[in-house]
Amino acid sequence: MPEAFFGQNLIAKLNHFALYVALLTITTSGILKKLFNGEKLNFFIFKLRIEDNFDLADQFYNVHVISNYTLIVLISLHIFAVLFHQIFLKENILKRMTR
């Protein structure tokens, strides 16, 4: 098995962490955008509504869009890393992932 590049484990851990942060940011900003737009949020047995603030709604929308693009980039980076390991380093990452 070829030796891993220096810092490769750190980069992988940072990518995983950033994926989780992006998912949380997308969810939170989407909820806050909806609430500040004057819409109600149906949350199981109660409905949540806060005062309208369209400026904040626009800001949360921008965060929501940027977070979505960030998630696409992070997922692409993840896929390219798997392909790099599979093709160039000849490691069977896909087999190891299914265990």
Helices and strands as residue ranges (DSSP letters): H 8-36, E 41-43, E 46-48, H 54-87, H 93-97
